[in-house]
Amino acid sequence: MTAAAAASQHLPGVLHSLAPALNHYGYLAVVGLVLIEDFGVPVPGETILVLAAVFAGTGRLNIALVGLLAFCGALLGDNIGFAIGHFGGRRLAERYGRYVFLTRERLDTATSFFERHGGKIIVVARFIEGLRQANGIIAGTTGMRWTRFLVFNAIGAALWVATWTSIGYLSGSHLNAIYDAATRYSAYLAIALAVLAVMVVLRRRLRRQGRGLTRDRVRAR
C-alpha cells in the first residue's frame, strides 16, 4: 500500500469522503470549491484545502501550487461576493440570502458589526464558518470601499491558506486530533463573535433610545 493510500484511510470522516473528488479533479477541485464557497455557496472549500495539503504531504500534490491556487480562488470568490453585495444591494441579499443561510437577522447583526470594525472583521471572518462564505456579500452591501476590502481580504486569505495548508501538510498521523481541535475552537470563536455582535447592536439601539428620550425631555420643557 502506498503512503498516500494509507494516509487516505486514516482521514477524519469529512476529509475521507472528499478524497475521491480530489483524486479525480486534483488542483481543479481545490480552486473550484474554494472559489464557490467564498461567494456564499455552502460547499466544503476549507475541507478540500486541508485534504489537498494532506495529499501534498504524501507527495501526491505540490504544496506551493495548492496554496497559490487556494489563495487565488479565495480572493476571486470573495470579490464575486463583494460585487453581488455592492451591485445587488440589501434587497438582493435578503431575497436570496436564505438559500445560503444568510437570514435577515444575521445580515442585520453582521452589517452592524462590519460597520463598526471594518477591515479587522474581514481578516478574522476568513476563519469562521458562515462569516467566511458571507463576508464579501456583507462588505459589498454595507458600502465598504472595494480597495479597502481587497487589501484586508487578501491578508485574510493569505493567513487562512497558510494556516490550513501548514496544518494539513505537517499533521501526519496527528491530523484527526488537530482537525477536531481546530474546528472546535473555530466554533467557540464564532459564538464569541456572535455574542459580541449582538452586544454591539443592543448598545446602538439603547443609545438611540437614550437620545430619543433626551430629545423628548427637551421638547417637554
WOCORBEL-V311600 format. One record per pair of residues at least 24 apart in sequence whose ideal C-beta (glycine too) atoms are under 10 Angstrom apart, sorted by the first residue. I is the first residue (numbers start at 1). J is the second residue. D is the distance in Angstrom with one decimal. If there is no record, write none. Layout:
# WOCORBEL-V311600
((I & J & D) (I & J & D))
This chain:
# WOCORBEL-V311600
((2 & 58 & 7.9) (2 & 59 & 9.1) (2 & 60 & 9.1) (3 & 57 & 9.1) (3 & 58 & 4.8) (3 & 59 & 7.1) (3 & 60 & 9.0) (4 & 54 & 9.0) (4 & 55 & 6.7) (4 & 57 & 9.3) (4 & 58 & 4.2) (4 & 59 & 6.9) (4 & 60 & 4.9) (4 & 61 & 9.6) (5 & 58 & 8.8) (5 & 60 & 9.8) (6 & 58 & 8.3) (7 & 54 & 6.2) (7 & 55 & 7.8) (7 & 57 & 7.6) (7 & 58 & 5.0) (7 & 60 & 8.8) (7 & 171 & 9.8) (7 & 172 & 8.4) (7 & 173 & 8.9) (7 & 175 & 8.3) (8 & 51 & 9.0) (8 & 54 & 8.3) (8 & 55 & 8.3) (8 & 58 & 8.5) (8 & 60 & 9.3) (10 & 54 & 9.8) (10 & 172 & 9.8) (10 & 173 & 7.2) (10 & 175 & 7.4) (10 & 176 & 7.4) (11 & 50 & 9.3) (11 & 51 & 7.2) (11 & 54 & 7.0) (11 & 175 & 6.9) (11 & 176 & 8.1) (11 & 179 & 8.8) (12 & 47 & 9.3) (12 & 50 & 9.2) (12 & 51 & 9.7) (12 & 175 & 7.0) (12 & 176 & 5.3) (12 & 177 & 9.6) (12 & 178 & 9.7) (12 & 179 & 5.2) (12 & 180 & 7.2) (12 & 183 & 9.2) (13 & 176 & 9.7) (13 & 179 & 10.0) (14 & 44 & 6.8) (14 & 47 & 5.5) (14 & 48 & 9.9) (14 & 50 & 9.3) (14 & 51 & 8.8) (14 & 179 & 8.7) (14 & 183 & 9.3) (15 & 44 & 9.1) (15 & 47 & 6.2) (15 & 48 & 8.8) (15 & 50 & 6.4) (15 & 51 & 4.9) (15 & 54 & 7.2) (15 & 168 & 8.8) (15 & 175 & 7.8) (15 & 176 & 9.3) (15 & 179 & 7.2) (16 & 51 & 8.7) (17 & 44 & 9.0) (17 & 47 & 9.1) (17 & 51 & 9.7) (18 & 44 & 6.2) (18 & 47 & 6.0) (18 & 48 & 5.7) (18 & 50 & 9.3) (18 & 51 & 5.4) (18 & 52 & 9.5) (19 & 48 & 9.9) (19 & 51 & 6.6) (19 & 54 & 9.1) (19 & 55 & 8.4) (21 & 48 & 7.3) (21 & 51 & 8.8) (22 & 48 & 6.4) (22 & 51 & 5.6) (22 & 52 & 6.1) (22 & 54 & 9.2) (22 & 55 & 6.3) (22 & 60 & 8.5) (22 & 61 & 8.2) (23 & 55 & 8.6) (23 & 60 & 8.5) (26 & 52 & 8.5) (26 & 55 & 8.9) (26 & 60 & 8.7) (26 & 61 & 7.0) (26 & 65 & 9.8) (26 & 66 & 9.8) (27 & 52 & 7.8) (27 & 61 & 7.0) (27 & 62 & 8.6) (27 & 65 & 6.3) (27 & 66 & 7.1) (27 & 68 & 9.5) (27 & 69 & 5.5) (27 & 70 & 9.4) (28 & 69 & 8.7) (29 & 69 & 9.9) (30 & 55 & 9.7) (30 & 61 & 8.3) (30 & 65 & 8.9) (30 & 66 & 6.0) (30 & 67 & 9.5) (30 & 68 & 9.9) (30 & 69 & 5.4) (30 & 70 & 5.6) (30 & 72 & 10.0) (30 & 73 & 7.0) (31 & 65 & 9.9) (31 & 66 & 9.4) (31 & 68 & 9.2) (31 & 69 & 4.3) (31 & 70 & 6.9) (31 & 71 & 9.4) (31 & 72 & 6.5) (31 & 73 & 4.1) (31 & 74 & 9.2) (31 & 76 & 8.7) (31 & 77 & 9.4) (32 & 69 & 9.4) (32 & 73 & 7.2) (32 & 77 & 9.8) (33 & 70 & 9.4) (33 & 73 & 7.8) (33 & 77 & 9.6) (34 & 69 & 7.9) (34 & 70 & 5.1) (34 & 71 & 8.7) (34 & 72 & 8.6) (34 & 73 & 3.7) (34 & 74 & 5.4) (34 & 75 & 9.6) (34 & 76 & 9.1) (34 & 77 & 6.5) (34 & 157 & 9.2) (34 & 160 & 9.6) (34 & 161 & 8.6) (35 & 69 & 9.4) (35 & 70 & 9.3) (35 & 72 & 8.1) (35 & 73 & 3.9) (35 & 74 & 7.4) (35 & 75 & 8.9) (35 & 76 & 5.5) (35 & 77 & 4.1) (35 & 78 & 9.2) (35 & 80 & 7.8) (36 & 73 & 8.4) (36 & 77 & 6.7) (36 & 80 & 9.3) (36 & 133 & 9.6) (37 & 73 & 8.6) (37 & 74 & 8.6) (37 & 77 & 6.6) (37 & 78 & 9.9) (37 & 81 & 10.0) (37 & 100 & 9.8) (37 & 132 & 7.3) (37 & 133 & 5.9) (38 & 73 & 7.1) (38 & 74 & 5.3) (38 & 75 & 8.3) (38 & 76 & 7.8) (38 & 77 & 2.8) (38 & 78 & 4.8) (38 & 79 & 8.7) (38 & 80 & 7.7) (38 & 81 & 6.4) (38 & 126 & 9.0) (38 & 132 & 7.0) (38 & 133 & 6.8) (38 & 134 & 9.8) (38 & 135 & 8.2) (38 & 136 & 6.7) (38 & 153 & 9.3) (38 & 157 & 8.4) (38 & 160 & 10.0) (39 & 76 & 8.6) (39 & 77 & 4.8) (39 & 78 & 6.9) (39 & 79 & 8.2) (39 & 80 & 4.1) (39 & 81 & 3.8) (39 & 82 & 8.5) (39 & 83 & 8.6) (39 & 84 & 6.6) (39 & 85 & 9.6) (39 & 100 & 9.1) (39 & 133 & 7.8) (39 & 134 & 9.4) (39 & 135 & 9.9) (39 & 136 & 6.2) (39 & 137 & 7.3) (40 & 77 & 8.7) (40 & 78 & 9.8) (40 & 80 & 8.7) (40 & 81 & 5.8) (40 & 84 & 7.4) (40 & 85 & 9.5) (40 & 93 & 9.3) (40 & 96 & 8.8) (40 & 97 & 8.0) (40 & 99 & 8.4) (40 & 100 & 4.3) (40 & 101 & 9.1) (40 & 102 & 7.0) (40 & 132 & 9.9) (40 & 133 & 5.2) (40 & 134 & 6.2) (40 & 135 & 9.4) (40 & 136 & 7.8) (40 & 137 & 5.8) (40 & 138 & 10.0) (41 & 77 & 9.0) (41 & 81 & 9.8) (41 & 99 & 8.8) (41 & 100 & 6.3) (41 & 133 & 7.4) (42 & 99 & 9.0) (42 & 100 & 5.9) (42 & 101 & 6.8) (42 & 129 & 9.4) (42 & 130 & 9.2) (42 & 133 & 6.5) (43 & 133 & 9.1) (45 & 70 & 8.4) (45 & 73 & 7.6) (45 & 74 & 7.9) (45 & 77 & 7.9) (45 & 132 & 8.2) (45 & 133 & 8.4) (46 & 70 & 9.4) (46 & 74 & 9.7) (46 & 126 & 9.5) (46 & 127 & 9.1) (46 & 129 & 7.8) (46 & 132 & 7.3) (46 & 133 & 9.9) (46 & 160 & 8.0) (46 & 161 & 10.0) (46 & 164 & 6.5) (46 & 182 & 9.9) (46 & 183 & 9.4) (46 & 186 & 9.4) (47 & 164 & 9.3) (47 & 179 & 9.2) (47 & 183 & 9.7) (48 & 73 & 10.0) (49 & 73 & 8.9) (49 & 74 & 8.8) (49 & 160 & 8.4) (49 & 161 & 7.0) (49 & 163 & 9.8) (49 & 164 & 5.1) (49 & 165 & 6.8) (49 & 167 & 9.7) (49 & 168 & 7.3) (50 & 163 & 9.9) (50 & 164 & 5.2) (50 & 165 & 8.1) (50 & 167 & 6.6) (50 & 168 & 4.4) (50 & 169 & 9.5) (50 & 171 & 8.6) (50 & 175 & 8.3) (50 & 178 & 9.5) (50 & 179 & 6.9) (50 & 182 & 8.9) (51 & 164 & 9.9) (51 & 168 & 6.9) (51 & 175 & 9.8) (52 & 164 & 9.3) (52 & 165 & 7.8) (52 & 168 & 7.1) (52 & 169 & 9.3) (53 & 161 & 9.4) (53 & 164 & 6.5) (53 & 165 & 4.3) (53 & 166 & 7.5) (53 & 167 & 7.0) (53 & 168 & 2.7) (53 & 169 & 4.5) (53 & 170 & 8.5) (53 & 171 & 8.3) (53 & 175 & 9.8) (54 & 165 & 9.7) (54 & 167 & 9.1) (54 & 168 & 4.5) (54 & 169 & 7.3) (54 & 170 & 9.8) (54 & 171 & 7.0) (54 & 172 & 9.0) (54 & 175 & 6.5) (54 & 179 & 9.7) (55 & 168 & 8.2) (55 & 169 & 9.3) (56 & 165 & 7.6) (56 & 168 & 7.4) (56 & 169 & 5.5) (57 & 165 & 9.6) (57 & 168 & 6.7) (57 & 169 & 4.5) (57 & 170 & 7.0) (57 & 171 & 7.4) (57 & 172 & 7.0) (57 & 175 & 9.2) (58 & 169 & 9.6) (58 & 172 & 9.5) (61 & 169 & 9.8) (63 & 165 & 6.2) (63 & 166 & 9.1) (63 & 168 & 8.7) (63 & 169 & 5.3) (63 & 170 & 9.9) (64 & 165 & 9.2) (66 & 161 & 8.6) (66 & 164 & 9.9) (66 & 165 & 6.1) (66 & 168 & 8.6) (66 & 169 & 8.5) (67 & 158 & 9.1) (67 & 161 & 5.3) (67 & 162 & 7.1) (67 & 164 & 9.2) (67 & 165 & 4.8) (67 & 166 & 9.2) (67 & 169 & 9.2) (68 & 161 & 8.6) (68 & 165 & 10.0) (69 & 161 & 9.3) (70 & 157 & 8.2) (70 & 160 & 8.4) (70 & 161 & 4.8) (70 & 162 & 9.8) (70 & 164 & 8.0) (70 & 165 & 7.1) (71 & 154 & 8.3) (71 & 157 & 5.5) (71 & 158 & 6.2) (71 & 160 & 8.7) (71 & 161 & 4.8) (71 & 162 & 8.8) (71 & 165 & 9.5) (72 & 157 & 8.9) (72 & 161 & 9.6) (73 & 157 & 8.9) (73 & 161 & 9.3) (74 & 126 & 7.7) (74 & 132 & 8.9) (74 & 136 & 10.0) (74 & 153 & 8.1) (74 & 154 & 9.0) (74 & 156 & 8.3) (74 & 157 & 4.0) (74 & 158 & 8.8) (74 & 160 & 6.8) (74 & 161 & 6.6) (75 & 136 & 10.0) (75 & 150 & 8.2) (75 & 153 & 6.6) (75 & 154 & 6.1) (75 & 156 & 9.6) (75 & 157 & 5.3) (75 & 158 & 9.0) (75 & 161 & 9.7) (76 & 157 & 9.8) (77 & 132 & 9.8) (77 & 133 & 9.0) (77 & 136 & 7.3) (77 & 153 & 9.9) (77 & 157 & 9.1) (78 & 122 & 8.5) (78 & 125 & 9.6) (78 & 126 & 8.5) (78 & 132 & 8.8) (78 & 133 & 9.5) (78 & 135 & 6.5) (78 & 136 & 3.9) (78 & 137 & 9.0) (78 & 139 & 8.3) (78 & 140 & 9.7) (78 & 149 & 8.0) (78 & 150 & 9.0) (78 & 153 & 5.0) (78 & 154 & 9.2) (78 & 156 & 8.4) (78 & 157 & 7.1) (79 & 136 & 6.6) (79 & 139 & 10.0) (79 & 140 & 9.2) (79 & 146 & 8.1) (79 & 149 & 8.0) (79 & 150 & 7.2) (79 & 153 & 7.4) (79 & 154 & 9.9) (80 & 136 & 7.0) (80 & 137 & 9.2) (80 & 140 & 9.8) (81 & 133 & 8.0) (81 & 134 & 7.5) (81 & 135 & 7.1) (81 & 136 & 2.7) (81 & 137 & 4.5) (81 & 138 & 8.4) (81 & 139 & 7.9) (81 & 140 & 6.9) (81 & 141 & 9.8) (81 & 149 & 9.9) (81 & 153 & 9.6) (82 & 122 & 9.9) (82 & 135 & 8.8) (82 & 136 & 4.3) (82 & 137 & 7.3) (82 & 138 & 9.1) (82 & 139 & 5.6) (82 & 140 & 4.1) (82 & 141 & 9.1) (82 & 144 & 8.1) (82 & 146 & 6.6) (82 & 149 & 5.7) (82 & 150 & 8.4) (82 & 153 & 7.9) (83 & 136 & 8.1) (83 & 137 & 9.2) (83 & 140 & 6.5) (83 & 146 & 8.7) (84 & 136 & 7.5) (84 & 137 & 5.5) (84 & 140 & 6.5) (84 & 141 & 8.7) (85 & 134 & 9.0) (85 & 135 & 9.6) (85 & 136 & 6.6) (85 & 137 & 4.1) (85 & 138 & 6.3) (85 & 139 & 6.5) (85 & 140 & 2.6) (85 & 141 & 4.0) (85 & 142 & 7.8) (85 & 143 & 9.2) (85 & 144 & 9.0) (85 & 149 & 9.8) (86 & 136 & 9.3) (86 & 137 & 9.1) (86 & 139 & 8.4) (86 & 140 & 3.6) (86 & 141 & 7.4) (86 & 142 & 9.4) (86 & 143 & 7.9) (86 & 144 & 8.6) (86 & 146 & 7.3) (86 & 149 & 9.2) (87 & 140 & 7.6) (88 & 137 & 8.3) (88 & 140 & 7.9) (88 & 141 & 8.0) (89 & 140 & 8.5) (89 & 141 & 6.4) (89 & 143 & 9.5) (90 & 141 & 5.5) (90 & 142 & 9.1) (91 & 141 & 9.6) (92 & 137 & 8.9) (92 & 140 & 10.0) (92 & 141 & 8.5) (93 & 134 & 8.7) (93 & 137 & 5.9) (93 & 138 & 7.8) (93 & 140 & 8.8) (93 & 141 & 5.4) (94 & 141 & 9.5) (96 & 137 & 9.7) (97 & 134 & 7.9) (97 & 137 & 7.7) (97 & 138 & 9.7) (97 & 141 & 9.7) (100 & 130 & 9.5) (100 & 133 & 6.3) (100 & 134 & 7.2) (100 & 137 & 8.5) (101 & 130 & 7.0) (101 & 133 & 8.1) (101 & 134 & 8.3) (102 & 130 & 8.5) (102 & 133 & 8.1) (102 & 134 & 5.2) (102 & 137 & 7.0) (102 & 138 & 8.1) (105 & 201 & 10.0) (106 & 130 & 7.9) (106 & 131 & 9.5) (106 & 134 & 7.6) (106 & 138 & 9.1) (106 & 194 & 9.0) (106 & 197 & 9.4) (107 & 134 & 8.1) (107 & 137 & 8.7) (107 & 138 & 6.9) (107 & 141 & 7.4) (107 & 142 & 9.9) (108 & 197 & 9.5) (108 & 201 & 7.1) (109 & 138 & 9.9) (109 & 193 & 9.8) (109 & 194 & 7.4) (109 & 196 & 10.0) (109 & 197 & 4.7) (109 & 198 & 6.3) (109 & 200 & 8.3) (109 & 201 & 5.9) (110 & 134 & 6.6) (110 & 135 & 8.3) (110 & 137 & 9.3) (110 & 138 & 4.9) (110 & 139 & 9.6) (110 & 141 & 9.1) (110 & 142 & 8.8) (110 & 193 & 9.6) (110 & 194 & 9.4) (110 & 197 & 6.9) (111 & 138 & 6.1) (111 & 139 & 9.6) (111 & 141 & 6.6) (111 & 142 & 5.4) (111 & 143 & 9.9) (111 & 197 & 9.6) (111 & 201 & 9.3) (112 & 142 & 9.2) (112 & 197 & 6.8) (112 & 198 & 9.3) (112 & 200 & 5.7) (112 & 201 & 4.9) (112 & 202 & 9.8) (112 & 203 & 9.6) (112 & 204 & 6.6) (112 & 205 & 9.7) (113 & 138 & 8.8) (113 & 142 & 9.7) (113 & 193 & 7.6) (113 & 194 & 9.1) (113 & 196 & 7.5) (113 & 197 & 4.1) (113 & 198 & 9.2) (113 & 199 & 9.9) (113 & 200 & 6.0) (113 & 201 & 8.0) (114 & 138 & 5.6) (114 & 139 & 6.3) (114 & 141 & 8.7) (114 & 142 & 5.1) (114 & 143 & 9.9) (114 & 144 & 7.2) (114 & 197 & 9.3) (115 & 142 & 5.7) (115 & 143 & 8.9) (115 & 144 & 8.7) (115 & 200 & 9.2) (115 & 204 & 9.5) (116 & 196 & 9.8) (116 & 197 & 8.8) (116 & 200 & 5.7) (116 & 201 & 9.6) (116 & 203 & 9.7) (116 & 204 & 8.6) (117 & 193 & 9.7) (117 & 196 & 9.2) (117 & 197 & 9.2) (117 & 200 & 8.5) (118 & 142 & 8.9) (118 & 144 & 6.9) (118 & 145 & 9.9) (118 & 148 & 7.4) (118 & 149 & 9.2) (118 & 152 & 7.8) (119 & 144 & 8.5) (119 & 148 & 6.3) (119 & 149 & 8.0) (119 & 151 & 7.4) (119 & 152 & 3.9) (119 & 153 & 8.9) (119 & 155 & 8.4) (119 & 156 & 9.1) (120 & 152 & 7.7) (120 & 156 & 9.7) (121 & 152 & 8.5) (121 & 156 & 9.4) (121 & 193 & 8.2) (121 & 197 & 9.2) (122 & 148 & 8.7) (122 & 149 & 6.5) (122 & 150 & 9.8) (122 & 151 & 9.0) (122 & 152 & 4.1) (122 & 153 & 5.5) (122 & 154 & 9.7) (122 & 155 & 8.2) (122 & 156 & 5.7) (122 & 157 & 9.7) (123 & 151 & 9.9) (123 & 152 & 5.6) (123 & 153 & 8.1) (123 & 154 & 9.6) (123 & 155 & 5.5) (123 & 156 & 4.0) (123 & 157 & 9.2) (123 & 158 & 9.6) (123 & 159 & 6.9) (123 & 160 & 8.9) (124 & 152 & 9.9) (124 & 156 & 7.5) (124 & 159 & 9.6) (124 & 189 & 8.0) (124 & 193 & 7.3) (125 & 152 & 9.6) (125 & 153 & 9.3) (125 & 156 & 7.0) (125 & 160 & 9.7) (125 & 190 & 9.7) (125 & 193 & 8.4) (126 & 152 & 9.5) (126 & 153 & 7.9) (126 & 155 & 8.8) (126 & 156 & 3.7) (126 & 157 & 6.4) (126 & 158 & 9.3) (126 & 159 & 6.9) (126 & 160 & 4.3) (126 & 161 & 9.2) (126 & 163 & 9.3) (127 & 156 & 7.9) (127 & 159 & 8.0) (127 & 160 & 6.1) (127 & 163 & 7.5) (127 & 164 & 9.2) (127 & 182 & 9.3) (127 & 185 & 9.6) (127 & 186 & 6.3) (127 & 189 & 7.1) (127 & 190 & 9.0) (128 & 186 & 6.3) (128 & 187 & 8.9) (128 & 189 & 6.1) (128 & 190 & 4.7) (128 & 191 & 9.8) (128 & 192 & 9.9) (128 & 193 & 6.6) (128 & 194 & 9.3) (129 & 183 & 8.4) (129 & 186 & 6.5) (129 & 187 & 7.6) (129 & 189 & 9.8) (129 & 190 & 6.4) (130 & 190 & 6.6) (130 & 193 & 9.9) (130 & 194 & 9.0) (131 & 189 & 9.9) (131 & 190 & 7.2) (131 & 193 & 7.5) (131 & 194 & 9.3) (131 & 197 & 9.8) (132 & 156 & 8.9) (132 & 160 & 7.9) (132 & 186 & 9.8) (132 & 190 & 9.9))
